[in-house]
């Protein structure tokens, strides 16, 4: 008997940060903490892998499991910029 192949993927990033620079001023606008994605699959789907005759037609044979996690999101902006942004959005004519 042939056991199905099992494929796993684990992807992680410690931190993602977005900064806005204006002259000598630097402001961290967005910080995303650790991001992780894990994927596990068995019986890779058909056009890429043909199922064995023993498992063909069994709806429980293929399996795909995905898990994603983010530890935290922090957003920061200066009040003057937010007021300017709201004023610009409010002054645009409706189309």
Secondary structure, DSSP 4 states (H G I P E B T S, - for coil): --PPPEEEEEEEES-EEEEEEETTEEEEEEEE--EEEEEEEESPPTTTSPPPTTTTT-TTT-EEEEEEEE--EEE---HHHHHHHHHHHHHSPP-
